[in-house]
Amino acid sequence: MHPHIDKHKPHRQPTLANESSPLAQAFARLALEREHQPAIHFRDPAKDLQYDFSKLWRRVDRVTGHLQRHGLQRGDRLAWLGLNHELMLVALVACARLGATLLPLNVRLAVPELQRVLMDATPHLLVHDQTHADAAQALMPGARQRCWVDSLIATESPPLAPLPAVDGEAPLLLVYTSGTTGLPKGAVHTQAGVLANARASAWAHGFGPGDKVLSVLPLFHVGGLCIQTLPALLAGVPVVLHPRFDPAAWLADVQALRPTLSLLVPATLRAVFEHPAWANADLACLRGVFTGSSTVPLSYLQAFHRRGVPVGQVYGSTETGPVSIVLGLRDAIAREGAAGWPAPEARVKLIDAQGQPVPTGHTGEICVQAPNVMRGYWPGANADAGAAGLGLHGGRFHTGDLGVCGADGCITVVGRAKDMIISGGENIYPAEIENLLADLPGVQECAVVGLPDERWGEVPVAALVPTPGATLTEASVLAHLSGRIAKFKLPRRVLLLDALPKSALGKVVKGDVVRVLGG
C-alpha cells in the first residue's frame, strides 16, 4: 500500500466540461493552469509527502472512485474521524463531485458525544485513521460502514461511474457545534457558501504568488479548514499541513520551510512564544499570523508584535463560515485587540435587545448576513431550498457576541450575550455539562460558568447544590463526567454551595454565580 502508486501511471487530465460541481471545477482548473506548482506538503512523521496541483487532482479522481465503490451518492454524508490528513482535503473535493457532504468529527469528543452526532447526521460511511480505529469500530460496528483512510488511495480505484449534476446550492460541509440546549447542532454549508468564504479569506490575507501557509489547527473545525487552509489552496497557494499542533514542530517548520502565513488560536499562540526555541527562532519569513478567536489577551499579541510578526484577527463562528470580520495585517499592530472590518460580501449589524441597530459607539449584538453564512441547521437545512434560514433570523445569524463599532467602521468585541465559554479556542456550552450533572445522584441544582484563565482565556467551573444528606466531592463529580464529555469540557473546579443566586422568577443568574465564585 504505497502512497505514491500513481506516480508514473498515465492519468486522465481534468476536463472542466465534465465537472458540474463548482468546487471541483475550481480544483480542476488549478490542475490545468498550475499543473506543476506545489499544492500540499503533508508533514506526517511516518511519511513526508509533497505533491503539486496535478497530482492533487489525480488523488481526487482516485478517492472519488473509491467512494463510489463504497456506494456514496448525492445527498449522502461522509464522516471523517482522524488527525489532520491531506486526504481529508482530497475527500472534500471528491464529495463535491458526488454531491455528498463531508462531516468532520471532533476527535476530542468522547465516544458517547460522537454517537449523538452520528445519530443526528446518519452518515453513509465513516473514514478513520489508525489512531482512531477503535473509536470508529465503536461508532460504526459494521465493516461496510467504515474504512481506513489509506484505503482510499493505496490501490487503483475502479473506473468512475457518471457523476451527478451538482450546483452551488448542494450541501458540502456539515460541522457540528454544541447547542445552547446541550444537544449538538450541525451547521450546513453549501458549495457556493464555501467558495464565498474562500473569497472572503483571500481578501483578508491578500494571498500572493510568494505565499505559503503553515496549517496546524484541527481541520474538523471551520477555523482550521476554512480560515486559511482550503482558501489558500483555492487561491493556488501551497499548504504545509501538520497532523496536529506542536509548538516545537511549528517553530522548526517556520525556520526550515519558510511559510509566510499561519493561523493560531490564543492557546497555541501562547504555546509558541513560551517555547524555549522562541527567543532565537528566525521568524523573518512570516508576513503575519492570524488568530480566529473573538478575544485574545493583548499580551499574546504583543509577544508576536515585539518580534515583528503582526497578528491579524478573523472573527466568525461555525455558522458564519467563518470569515465575517477581519483585522488585516497592515492594521494589526495599530489596532491591537480590535476584530476589524466586515468582509466585502458581509453585511454586519449591531442590534439592541429589540432588534434595532445601535448608534456608533454603542454596544450591540453582532449579526452577520453573508453568502458564506450557513444554510441552516441539519436536518431541516437539507430538506429543500425553502428551509434556508432555519436557525437564522431574517437571513442574519445572531452571534450572541456583543460589539462596538467605531466611527471608522472598525468593530471591537466586548463580551458575549450567550453563556458560551471559549476555552483554548474550543466552544463549550454550559447546558451540555449541566445536563449530565443533573443525572448525578445527590445534585439538587447546578450551574456551569466560565471564569477567566490566563492560559486558556476561560475555563469551565461548576457550582453545585447537594441534596440534603448527599455526599458529593470534586473527585466524584469529575468521575461522573469523565468519558461522557471531552476532557477540555471538564470543569477545572467544582464548588459546593448552599444555594445558587436566582432572579425573582427563580432563574439562576449566571453573572451572580461568577461573582460568587470569584470571577
Secondary structure, 3 states (H helix, E strand, C coil): CCCCCCCCCCCCCCCHHHCCCHHHHHHHHHHHHCCCCEEEEEEECCEEEEEEHHHHHHHHHHHHHHHHHCCCCCCCEEEEECCCCHHHHHHHHHHHHHCCEEEECCCCCCHHHHHHHHHHHCCCEEEECHHHHHHHHHHCCCHHHEEEHHHHCCCCCCCCCCCCCCCCCCEEEEEEEECCCCCEEEEEEEHHHHHHHHHHHHHHHCCCCCCCEEECCCCCCHHHHHHHHHHHHHCCCCEEECCCCCHHHHHHHHHHHCCCEEECCHHHHHHHHCCCCCCCCCCCCCCEEEECCCCCCHHHHHHHHCCCCCEEEEECCHHHCCCCEEECHHHHCCCCCCCEEECCCCEEEEECCCCCECCCCCEEEEEEECCCCCCEECCHHHCCHHHCCCCCECCEEEEEEEEEECCCCCEEEEEECCCCEEECCEEECHHHHHHHHCCCCCEEEEEEEEEEECCCEEEEEEEEEECCCCCCCHHHHHHHHECCECHHHCCCEEEECCCCCECCCCCECHHHHHHHCCC
